[in-house]
Amino acid sequence: MKAQDPRSTPGELRQLKSMVAMYSRVDRRTARAKRREVIGRLGDFSQELETKAGRVGKRSWPQYFEKHKALSWYQINEINAALLARWFMSLIRSSAPNSVEARLNDILQIQRQVPNRLIFQLDEQVILEMFSGLTVSSSTRARMADSLRSLYRFVQATLEIPVPEMAWWKLRAGQPIHETCLLTQPDFEKILGYAYARKSSGNTAAAALLIGYYFGLRATEICNLRIGDLWLDGTPTVFVWHSKRGHSRSVEGVQVPRLVIHFLQEFRHKRLRTENGNYSSPLLKSGNARKLTRHALLAAMSQALEALQIEGLKKEAGSVVHLLRHACANRWWALGCPLIDITHKLGHRSADTTVRNYLHVAPFLQKDQLQMHQSPAMEFSNTGLAGLLGITVSRLAQYQETMISRPDKKAGEFTLDFAKGRLAQLLGLD
């Protein structure tokens, strides 16, 4: 029999991917009907593969592995696909379609790194070596670790298959902290002026940028807003119904300038008159009277950054609007908004994601780094820092342990002047 190419995805897993994709890409309104169909197909697919691998009758999985101690590569691929099909049947019953798709992509990426191995029998050393070779962000690494842990728990608890002992916290080790340049208030005002000057869609682009900067929405969430989702009487609030993970949330602005509120009120009233009082109509429409798309919003932001020649910012095509989101998160933190509120406003599942990937100012204000410079003018205790972040002292200790790089792996100069300068620029004080 021909050996399998280790760089390719086995045929069984390709079939599994196509079945799960039937559910992960459906509209939320039709997800329930499609769920039953996909679960039935996965059940039949798993049963067929188990029979091919030699598991027949009522023999349990532990009994099967006791009898088949030496497995061929095609048996390994069949068993992997069969058990993953069982796992996805469980996930589909309890998870949103986009969450299921994320788990699928994580597991397939892990499988490509360790081909021809039972994916639920990888020991800690193998997984750590595999993760160290991946060039992914810390949030993606953490999500992949969560996916693998979820699979291991299912295999152990539901199928009663023993799995290796694992220190899962090692897979979520923090990455070295670099001095990240944020979009400052003066730079944002330049971008806003450039977008507003556009003849065809100046007002729409300006409104989209203001919502991103002061409410921290993702590009897709901004484009999906309806007229009724923007509430400006009293506390400025945006209601998000189509979030990344399918959950709705409300985002209250923090110290939004009066001029910004006035501009958004006028823009909203004008759109409401144009749509004859229909609050469910899209809030943002481009110059051709069509709903503003994510691509158009990214293009407008990219053109502004390129025309204004703003240096020091990451300008990847797919993440330029995320600059507004990052600046908003740090602005909220600098204005004293508790961490738990920032996490909710950004729509994050865990505060770890907020601290590790968004609060770029916070690491430079922690006690350990300030003590290195022995500055008597500015001192923070652990209790004081925990109060600023809105977390407990023990939680702060965990963040300090995972976020601050060790002296021998220092990624940059963490200076007090840098931190104070970032805060001043962020709030437009300089």
C-alpha positions in Angstrom: 0.0 0.0 0.0 1.2 3.5 -0.9 2.5 5.6 2.0 0.6 8.7 2.8 2.0 12.2 2.1 2.5 13.6 5.7 1.9 17.1 4.5 -1.6 16.4 3.2 -4.9 16.1 5.0 -6.2 12.5 5.1 -9.3 11.8 2.9 -11.4 10.9 6.0 -10.7 14.3 7.6 -11.5 16.1 4.3 -14.9 14.3 4.3 -15.4 15.3 8.0 -14.5 18.9 7.2 -17.1 19.1 4.4 -19.8 17.7 6.7 -19.1 20.1 9.5 -18.9 23.0 7.1 -22.5 22.3 6.1 -23.4 23.4 9.7 -20.7 26.1 10.3 -21.7 28.1 7.2 -25.5 28.2 7.5 -27.6 31.2 8.5 -28.5 31.3 12.2 -32.2 31.1 11.3 -31.8 27.8 9.5 -29.1 26.4 11.9 -31.6 24.2 13.9 -32.9 22.3 10.9 -29.4 21.8 9.5 -28.1 20.7 12.9 -30.2 17.6 12.9 -29.1 16.7 9.3 -25.4 17.2 10.0 -25.5 15.2 13.3 -27.2 12.3 11.5 -24.5 12.3 8.8 -21.7 12.5 11.3 -23.2 9.6 13.2 -23.3 7.4 10.1 -19.8 8.5 9.0 -18.4 7.7 12.5 -20.0 4.2 12.5 -18.7 3.4 9.0 -15.1 4.4 10.0 -15.2 2.4 13.2 -16.3 -0.7 11.3 -13.4 -0.2 8.8 -11.0 0.2 11.6 -12.1 -3.1 13.1 -14.3 -2.0 16.0 -17.4 -4.1 15.8 -20.2 -5.1 18.2 -20.3 -3.6 21.7 -16.6 -3.7 22.3 -15.5 -0.5 24.1 -12.7 1.7 22.9 -10.3 0.7 25.7 -10.9 -3.0 24.7 -10.3 -2.1 21.1 -6.9 -0.5 21.8 -5.9 -3.4 24.0 -6.4 -5.8 21.1 -5.0 -3.5 18.4 -1.8 -2.3 19.8 0.0 -1.9 16.5 -2.1 0.3 14.1 -1.4 1.1 10.5 -1.5 4.7 9.3 -4.8 4.3 7.6 -6.3 2.8 10.7 -5.0 5.8 12.7 -6.6 8.2 10.2 -9.9 6.3 10.4 -9.9 6.4 14.2 -9.0 10.0 14.3 -11.8 10.9 11.9 -14.3 8.7 13.7 -13.6 10.1 17.2 -13.6 13.7 15.9 -17.0 13.1 14.3 -18.3 12.0 17.7 -16.8 15.1 19.2 -18.3 17.4 16.6 -21.7 15.8 17.1 -21.5 17.0 20.7 -20.2 20.4 19.8 -22.9 21.0 17.2 -25.6 20.3 19.8 -24.3 23.1 22.1 -22.2 25.6 20.1 -22.8 28.3 17.6 -21.8 27.6 13.9 -18.8 29.9 13.9 -17.5 28.4 17.1 -17.7 24.9 15.6 -15.8 26.1 12.5 -13.1 27.6 14.7 -12.6 24.3 16.5 -12.5 22.4 13.2 -9.8 24.7 11.8 -7.7 24.4 15.1 -7.8 20.6 15.1 -7.0 20.3 11.4 -4.0 22.6 11.8 -2.8 20.5 14.8 -3.2 17.3 12.8 -1.2 18.6 9.9 1.7 19.2 12.3 1.7 15.6 13.7 0.5 13.4 10.8 -0.2 9.6 11.3 -0.6 10.0 15.1 -3.6 9.5 17.2 -4.5 13.1 18.0 -5.8 12.3 21.5 -2.6 10.4 22.5 -0.1 13.3 22.0 2.0 13.8 25.1 2.9 17.2 26.6 6.4 17.3 25.1 5.2 16.7 21.5 2.5 19.3 21.8 4.8 21.9 23.3 7.3 21.3 20.5 4.6 21.6 17.9 3.2 24.9 19.4 6.7 26.4 19.5 7.0 25.9 15.8 3.7 27.6 15.0 3.9 31.3 13.8 0.5 32.3 15.2 -0.6 35.1 17.6 -1.0 34.4 21.3 -4.8 34.5 21.1 -4.8 31.9 18.3 -2.3 29.7 20.3 -4.6 29.9 23.3 -7.7 29.0 21.3 -5.9 26.0 19.8 -4.9 24.9 23.3 -8.6 25.2 24.4 -9.8 23.2 21.4 -7.3 20.4 22.1 -8.2 20.4 25.8 -11.9 20.2 24.9 -11.2 17.2 22.7 -9.2 15.4 25.3 -11.9 15.9 27.9 -14.6 14.6 25.6 -12.4 11.5 24.7 -11.7 10.8 28.4 -15.1 11.5 29.9 -17.5 10.3 27.2 -15.6 7.6 25.3 -13.6 6.4 28.4 -10.3 6.4 26.5 -7.3 7.3 28.7 -5.4 10.4 27.6 -1.9 11.6 28.7 -1.6 13.9 31.7 -1.2 17.5 30.5 -0.3 20.9 32.1 -2.5 22.9 29.9 -1.4 26.2 31.3 2.0 25.7 29.6 0.3 25.9 26.2 -1.0 29.3 27.0 2.4 30.8 27.9 2.5 34.6 27.4 4.5 36.0 24.5 7.2 38.7 25.1 5.6 42.2 25.4 6.8 44.7 22.8 6.3 48.5 22.8 3.1 48.7 20.7 2.3 52.0 19.0 -1.3 52.9 19.3 -3.5 55.1 17.2 -3.3 58.4 19.1 -6.0 61.1 19.3 -4.2 63.6 17.0 -3.6 60.9 14.3 -7.2 59.8 14.5 -8.4 63.4 14.0 -6.2 63.5 10.8 -7.7 60.2 9.6 -11.2 61.5 10.4 -10.7 64.7 8.5 -9.3 62.8 5.5 -12.3 60.5 5.4 -14.8 63.3 5.9 -13.4 65.2 2.9 -14.4 62.4 0.5 -17.2 63.6 -1.7 -19.3 60.5 -2.2 -19.3 58.9 1.3 -17.6 61.3 3.6 -20.3 61.4 6.3 -20.7 57.6 6.2 -16.9 56.9 6.5 -16.6 59.5 9.3 -19.5 57.9 11.2 -18.0 54.5 10.8 -14.6 55.6 12.1 -16.2 57.4 15.1 -18.2 54.4 16.1 -15.1 52.2 15.8 -12.9 54.6 17.9 -15.4 55.4 20.7 -17.3 52.1 20.9 -14.6 49.6 19.9 -16.7 47.6 17.4 -15.2 45.2 14.9 -15.3 46.1 11.2 -18.1 43.6 10.4 -20.1 44.7 13.5 -19.8 48.4 12.3 -21.1 47.5 8.8 -24.0 45.4 10.2 -25.4 48.2 12.4 -29.0 49.2 11.9 -30.4 52.7 12.6 -32.1 51.5 15.7 -28.9 50.0 17.1 -27.4 53.5 17.8 -28.9 55.2 20.9 -27.6 58.7 21.6 -30.2 60.0 24.1 -28.7 59.8 27.5 -25.6 57.5 27.7 -24.4 56.9 24.1 -25.0 53.2 23.5 -24.5 50.8 20.5 -26.4 47.5 20.4 -24.6 44.7 18.6 -26.8 41.8 17.5 -24.5 40.1 15.1 -21.3 39.5 17.0 -18.3 37.3 16.2 -19.5 34.4 18.4 -23.2 34.9 17.8 -23.8 36.7 21.1 -25.5 40.1 21.4 -24.2 42.9 23.6 -24.6 46.6 24.4 -21.6 48.9 24.3 -21.8 52.2 26.3 -19.4 54.9 25.3 -17.1 56.4 27.9 -16.6 60.2 27.9 -17.6 60.6 24.2 -17.1 64.2 23.2 -20.2 66.4 22.7 -19.3 67.2 19.1 -19.1 63.5 18.3 -22.5 62.8 19.8 -24.0 65.8 17.9 -22.5 64.6 14.6 -23.8 61.0 15.1 -27.2 62.3 16.1 -27.5 64.4 12.9 -26.2 61.5 10.8 -28.8 59.1 12.4 -31.7 61.5 12.0 -30.8 62.1 8.3 -30.6 58.3 7.7 -34.0 57.8 9.5 -35.7 60.5 7.3 -34.2 58.9 4.1 -35.5 55.5 5.1 -39.0 56.9 6.0 -38.7 56.1 9.7 -37.6 52.4 9.2 -35.3 51.7 12.2 -34.3 48.3 10.8 -32.6 49.8 7.8 -28.8 49.8 7.6 -27.2 52.7 9.5 -24.2 53.0 7.1 -24.7 53.2 3.4 -22.0 54.1 0.9 -22.2 56.6 -1.9 -24.1 54.3 -4.3 -26.9 53.9 -1.7 -25.8 50.3 -0.8 -24.9 49.0 2.6 -21.3 49.8 3.6 -19.2 46.6 3.3 -16.3 45.5 5.4 -14.1 45.7 2.3 -15.1 49.3 1.6 -14.4 50.3 5.2 -11.0 48.7 5.2 -10.1 50.4 1.9 -11.1 53.8 3.3 -9.0 53.3 6.4 -6.0 52.0 4.4 -6.2 54.9 2.0 -6.2 57.4 4.8 -3.2 55.9 6.5 -1.3 55.8 3.3 -2.2 59.3 2.3 -1.3 60.8 5.7 1.9 58.7 6.0 1.3 57.9 9.6 4.3 55.9 10.8 4.7 53.2 13.4 1.3 51.5 13.0 0.7 48.0 11.8 -1.1 48.4 8.4 -2.1 44.9 7.4 -5.0 45.1 4.9 -7.3 43.0 7.1 -6.6 44.7 10.4 -6.4 48.4 9.8 -9.9 49.0 11.3 -8.7 47.0 14.3 -6.4 49.9 15.1 -9.6 51.8 16.2 -10.6 48.9 18.4 -7.2 48.7 20.1 -7.1 52.5 20.7 -10.6 52.4 22.2 -9.7 49.6 24.6 -6.7 51.5 25.9 -8.7 54.7 26.1 -11.3 53.0 28.2 -8.6 51.6 30.5 -6.8 54.9 30.8 -10.1 56.6 31.8 -10.6 54.1 34.6 -13.1 51.7 33.1 -12.8 48.3 35.0 -11.3 45.4 33.1 -14.5 43.3 33.3 -16.4 46.1 31.6 -13.8 46.5 28.9 -13.9 42.7 28.2 -17.7 42.8 27.9 -17.7 45.9 25.7 -15.2 44.3 23.3 -17.2 41.1 23.2 -14.3 38.9 24.5 -15.0 35.6 26.1 -12.1 35.9 28.5 -10.3 38.8 30.2 -7.1 37.1 29.3 -7.7 38.1 25.6 -8.3 41.7 26.6 -5.1 42.0 28.7 -2.7 40.1 26.5 -3.8 41.5 23.1 -5.5 44.8 23.7 -4.3 46.7 26.8 -0.9 47.7 25.4 -0.5 50.4 28.0 -1.1 48.3 31.1 2.1 46.2 31.1 4.3 49.2 31.2 2.5 50.5 34.4 2.9 47.4 36.5 4.9 47.5 39.8 7.8 45.3 38.8 8.7 47.5 35.9 8.3 50.8 37.8 10.6 49.5 40.5 13.3 48.9 38.0 13.5 52.6 37.4 13.1 53.5 41.1 10.9 56.5 40.3 9.7 58.1 43.6 7.2 60.3 41.7 5.0 57.5 40.7 4.5 54.3 42.7 1.8 51.6 42.5 1.0 48.9 44.9 -0.5 45.6 43.8 -3.8 46.7 45.4 -3.7 50.0 43.6 -3.0 48.4 40.2 -5.7 45.8 40.8 -8.2 48.5 41.5 -7.3 50.4 38.3 -7.8 47.2 36.3 -10.9 46.2 38.2 -9.6 42.8 39.2 -8.4 41.0 42.4 -4.8 41.1 43.6 -4.4 37.4 43.0 -5.6 37.8 39.4 -3.1 40.6 38.9 -0.3 38.4 40.2 -1.3 35.8 37.5 -1.1 38.5 34.8 2.3 39.7 36.0 3.6 36.1 35.9 2.3 35.4 32.3 2.7 38.8 30.7 6.0 40.3 31.8 9.0 38.8 30.0 11.9 37.5 32.0 15.1 39.6 32.2 17.0 37.3 30.0 14.3 37.4 27.3 13.6 41.1 27.5 12.0 42.3 24.2 12.4 46.0 24.7 13.0 48.9 27.0 10.0 49.3 29.3 10.5 52.9 30.3 8.3 55.0 32.6 8.5 57.9 30.0 7.2 55.5 27.3 4.2 54.6 29.4 3.4 58.2 30.5 3.8 59.4 26.9 1.5 56.7 25.5 -1.2 57.7 28.0 -0.8 61.4 27.2 -1.0 60.8 23.4 -3.9 58.4 23.8 -6.0 61.0 25.7 -4.8 63.9 23.5 -3.2 65.7 26.4 0.1 66.6 24.6 
